[in-house]
Amino acid sequence: MSKTVEKIKAPIAEEMKLFETKFYQSMKSNVPLLDRITHYIVRRKGKQMRPMFVFLTAKLTGDFNERTYRAAALIELIHTATLVHDDVVDDSDMRRGFFSLNALWKNKIAVLVGDYLLSKTLILSTENEDFDLLKVVSVAIKEMSEGELLQIEKARKLDITEEVYFEIIRQKTATLIAACCEAGARSVGASEEICKKMHRFGNLVGIAFQIKDDLFDYTSSNIIGKPVGIDIKEQKMTLPLIHVLNKVSKKDRDWLINSVKRHNKNQKRVQQVIQFVKDNGGIEYTQTIMKQYSDDALAILNEFPDSEYKESLLTMVGYVMEREK
């Protein structure tokens, strides 16, 4: 794990350690197969950015308590369920360098495990009467599904505007990070105004995060295991391409759309599209927009008094922009 992530985690290291145990408990079941699968899921966790957002915003806005652990568990349960379901939808055999659940246990079991994890969010929140937290995460689940469906619908026609693109990434990616930050603040009883402010902060960071992800498609030096041009091959319309499509001549536009629609498996043609987007300012424009979102996020944080938690969140925003994977 990078030094930066360790630095971000430092003020909440103890809480993160305890959270791992609590999260595993929240997934437990009497069905041995389910237990084997959830154990597998816990062992291959990623950087755990989402619980970090929950804990840091909680510490920034109030007194950390047991509800904060539950808020983080709710978010992680949803996040894990959506990853499991995404792998089935995308027919993906790998996830973070490990076999995906559907590769090991087949689609039917993967879908049911995703459903089980979502049901656990309902149980965990209702048993503890955390209805405010349940409301936050329910909105996130609804928006994530809508975002995925909107993207599928638009991918068929490739008639995507910047406005629609931002709506898709807000729902697909930013909504869950916004939920982390709002749930963190709500878990410690922060005021309605602060909770809304933290939701907005998460939204801005989430959008910047996704834009950075889109840029990886155009940088041959990326080391995230995501092949260059993969978004084009999957007919995903990302900001560099949308910007260029909307500013070039009809002839070039037709060539670009035709390339993405009909020649997206042709490596040479994909490289030509990438080069064309680079030559026409798609990358610079996208970087400028990403910086605007991250600057707005930093401005919200700077309204809070200095603390190690604020420092970690400031570093987190920087990390989203600078990361290599």
C-alpha positions in Angstrom: 0.0 0.0 0.0 1.3 3.4 -0.9 2.9 5.7 1.7 0.2 8.3 1.0 -2.6 5.9 1.9 -0.8 5.0 5.1 -0.5 8.7 5.9 -4.2 9.3 5.3 -5.1 6.3 7.6 -2.7 7.2 10.4 -5.2 9.2 12.6 -7.8 6.4 12.3 -5.5 3.4 12.2 -7.0 1.9 15.4 -10.5 2.4 14.3 -9.8 0.8 10.9 -8.3 -2.2 12.6 -11.3 -2.7 14.8 -13.6 -2.1 11.9 -12.3 -5.1 10.0 -13.5 -7.4 12.8 -16.8 -5.7 13.1 -17.3 -5.8 9.3 -16.6 -9.5 9.2 -19.1 -10.0 12.0 -21.8 -8.0 10.1 -21.5 -10.5 7.2 -21.7 -13.7 9.2 -24.2 -16.3 8.4 -25.3 -19.8 9.4 -24.8 -21.1 5.9 -21.3 -22.6 5.6 -21.1 -21.8 1.8 -21.9 -18.1 2.5 -19.4 -18.0 5.3 -16.7 -19.4 3.0 -17.5 -16.8 0.4 -17.7 -13.8 2.8 -14.3 -14.9 4.2 -12.9 -14.8 0.7 -14.4 -11.3 0.1 -12.9 -10.0 3.4 -9.4 -11.4 2.5 -9.2 -9.6 -0.8 -10.3 -6.1 0.3 -8.9 -3.1 -1.5 -7.6 0.1 -0.1 -10.8 0.6 1.9 -11.2 4.2 0.8 -14.9 4.2 1.7 -14.6 3.4 5.4 -11.7 5.9 5.6 -14.1 8.6 4.3 -16.7 7.6 6.9 -14.3 7.7 9.8 -12.5 10.9 8.8 -15.7 12.9 8.2 -17.1 11.5 11.5 -14.0 12.7 13.4 -14.0 16.0 11.5 -17.6 16.8 12.5 -18.3 15.2 15.9 -17.6 12.5 18.5 -16.8 9.1 17.0 -19.1 6.3 18.4 -20.4 2.8 17.7 -22.9 4.2 15.1 -19.9 5.3 13.0 -18.7 1.7 12.7 -22.2 0.7 11.6 -22.3 3.5 9.1 -19.0 2.3 7.6 -20.2 -1.3 7.6 -23.4 -0.3 5.8 -21.4 1.4 3.1 -18.9 -1.5 2.7 -21.8 -4.0 2.5 -23.4 -2.1 -0.3 -20.1 -1.5 -2.1 -19.2 -5.2 -1.9 -22.7 -6.2 -3.1 -22.4 -3.9 -6.1 -18.9 -5.2 -7.0 -20.2 -8.8 -6.9 -23.2 -7.9 -9.0 -21.0 -5.8 -11.4 -18.8 -8.8 -12.1 -21.8 -10.8 -13.1 -23.2 -8.0 -15.3 -19.8 -7.5 -16.9 -19.0 -11.2 -17.1 -15.7 -10.5 -15.4 -13.5 -13.3 -14.2 -11.1 -11.1 -12.2 -11.4 -8.5 -9.5 -8.3 -6.7 -8.1 -6.0 -9.5 -9.3 -8.2 -12.3 -7.7 -10.8 -14.5 -9.3 -14.3 -12.9 -9.0 -17.0 -14.7 -7.2 -18.9 -15.6 -10.4 -15.7 -17.1 -11.8 -15.3 -19.4 -8.7 -18.9 -20.0 -7.7 -20.9 -19.3 -10.9 -23.3 -16.4 -11.5 -26.3 -17.8 -9.6 -24.4 -17.9 -6.4 -22.7 -14.6 -7.0 -26.1 -12.8 -7.5 -27.5 -14.5 -4.4 -24.5 -13.4 -2.3 -24.9 -9.8 -3.6 -28.6 -10.0 -2.5 -27.6 -11.4 0.9 -25.1 -8.5 1.5 -27.8 -6.0 0.6 -30.3 -7.6 3.0 -27.6 -7.4 5.7 -27.6 -3.6 5.3 -31.3 -3.5 6.0 -31.0 -5.8 9.0 -28.0 -4.0 10.5 -29.6 -0.6 10.2 -33.2 -1.6 11.3 -32.0 -3.7 14.3 -30.2 -0.6 15.6 -32.8 1.8 14.5 -30.3 3.8 12.4 -33.1 5.0 10.1 -31.2 8.2 9.1 -28.2 6.1 8.0 -30.5 3.6 6.1 -32.1 6.6 4.2 -28.6 7.8 3.2 -27.5 4.3 1.9 -30.9 3.5 0.2 -30.6 6.7 -1.9 -27.1 5.6 -2.9 -28.2 2.1 -4.0 -31.1 3.6 -6.1 -28.8 6.1 -7.8 -26.1 3.6 -8.5 -28.6 1.3 -10.3 -30.0 4.2 -12.2 -26.5 5.4 -13.3 -25.6 1.9 -14.6 -28.8 1.7 -16.6 -28.4 5.2 -18.0 -24.9 4.4 -19.1 -26.1 1.1 -20.8 -28.9 3.0 -22.6 -26.6 5.8 -23.8 -23.8 3.4 -24.9 -26.2 1.9 -27.5 -26.6 5.2 -29.3 -23.4 7.0 -28.2 -25.4 10.2 -28.2 -24.0 11.4 -24.9 -23.6 15.0 -23.9 -21.4 16.3 -21.1 -24.4 16.9 -19.0 -25.5 13.2 -19.3 -21.9 12.1 -18.7 -21.8 14.0 -15.4 -25.1 12.6 -14.3 -23.9 9.0 -15.0 -20.7 9.4 -13.1 -22.4 11.2 -10.2 -24.8 8.3 -9.8 -22.4 5.5 -10.6 -19.4 6.6 -8.6 -19.9 9.8 -6.7 -23.1 8.9 -4.9 -21.5 6.2 -2.8 -18.6 8.5 -1.7 -21.1 11.2 -0.9 -23.1 8.7 1.2 -19.8 7.8 3.1 -19.2 11.5 4.0 -22.9 12.2 4.9 -23.2 9.0 6.9 -20.0 9.7 8.8 -21.4 13.2 9.8 -24.9 11.8 10.6 -23.4 9.0 12.7 -22.0 11.6 15.2 -25.1 13.8 15.2 -23.7 16.7 13.1 -26.2 19.4 12.1 -28.3 19.1 9.0 -26.3 21.9 7.3 -23.0 20.0 8.0 -24.4 16.7 6.8 -25.4 18.3 3.5 -22.1 20.0 3.2 -20.3 16.6 3.7 -22.5 15.0 1.1 -21.6 17.7 -1.4 -17.9 17.3 -0.5 -18.1 13.5 -1.2 -19.9 14.2 -4.4 -17.2 16.5 -5.7 -14.4 14.1 -4.7 -16.3 11.1 -6.3 -16.7 13.0 -9.6 -13.0 13.9 -9.6 -12.1 10.3 -8.8 -14.1 9.0 -11.8 -12.7 11.6 -14.2 -9.2 10.5 -13.1 -10.2 6.9 -13.9 -11.4 8.0 -17.4 -8.0 9.6 -18.0 -6.2 6.3 -17.4 -7.7 5.1 -20.6 -5.5 7.6 -22.5 -2.3 7.3 -20.6 -0.1 4.4 -21.7 1.9 4.6 -18.5 -1.0 3.5 -16.3 -0.2 0.7 -13.9 -3.7 -0.2 -12.7 -4.0 -3.3 -14.7 -6.6 -1.6 -16.8 -5.4 -1.9 -20.5 -5.2 1.4 -22.4 -8.3 2.0 -24.6 -10.4 -0.5 -22.6 -13.2 2.1 -22.2 -13.3 2.6 -26.0 -13.3 -1.2 -26.5 -16.3 -1.4 -24.2 -18.0 1.6 -26.0 -17.9 3.7 -22.8 -18.1 7.4 -23.5 -15.7 9.2 -21.3 -15.1 13.0 -20.9 -12.0 13.3 -23.2 -13.9 11.7 -26.0 -17.1 13.5 -25.4 -15.4 16.9 -25.4 -13.6 16.2 -28.7 -16.7 14.8 -30.3 -18.6 18.0 -29.5 -15.9 20.3 -31.0 -14.7 18.6 -34.2 -16.1 18.7 -37.8 -19.0 16.4 -38.7 -16.6 14.2 -40.8 -14.2 13.7 -37.8 -17.2 13.1 -35.5 -18.6 10.4 -37.8 -15.2 8.8 -38.0 -14.9 8.8 -34.2 -18.4 7.4 -33.6 -17.9 4.8 -36.3 -14.6 3.7 -34.8 -16.1 3.3 -31.3 -19.2 1.6 -32.6 -17.8 -0.7 -35.3 -14.1 -0.9 -34.9 -13.7 -0.9 -31.1 -11.9 -4.3 -31.2 -9.3 -3.2 -33.7 -6.3 -2.3 -31.7 -4.8 0.0 -34.4 -8.1 1.9 -34.8 -8.4 2.3 -31.0 -4.9 3.7 -30.8 -5.8 6.2 -33.6 -8.9 7.3 -31.6 -6.7 7.8 -28.5 -4.2 9.9 -30.5 -6.9 11.9 -32.1 -8.5 12.7 -28.7 -5.0 13.7 -27.4 -4.2 15.9 -30.4 -7.6 17.7 -30.1 -7.2 18.8 -26.4 -9.3 16.1 -24.8 -6.8 15.4 -22.1 -6.0 19.0 -21.1 -9.7 19.8 -21.0 -10.5 16.8 -18.8 -7.6 17.6 -16.4 -8.9 21.2 -16.0 -12.4 20.0 -15.2 -11.1 17.4 -12.7 -9.1 20.2 -11.0 -12.2 22.4 -10.7 -14.0 19.6 -8.8 -11.1 18.9 -6.5 -10.7 22.6 -5.8 -14.3 22.9 -4.8 -14.0 19.9 -2.5 -10.9 21.4 -0.9 -12.8 24.7 -0.4 -15.4 22.9 1.7 -12.8 21.2 3.9 -11.0 24.6 4.4 -14.2 25.9 6.2 -13.3 23.5 9.1 -10.8 24.2 11.8 -7.4 22.5 11.4 -7.0 19.0 12.7 -5.2 15.8 11.8 -8.5 14.5 10.3 -8.9 17.5 8.1 -5.3 17.1 7.0 -6.0 13.4 6.1 -9.0 14.4 4.0 -7.0 17.1 2.2 -4.4 14.5 1.5 -7.1 12.1 0.3 -8.4 14.7 -2.2 -4.8 15.1 -3.5 -4.4 11.4 -3.7 -7.5 11.0 -5.8 -5.9 13.4 -8.3 -2.4 12.1 -8.3 -2.9 8.4 -7.9 -1.4 6.0 -10.5 -4.1 3.3 -10.1 
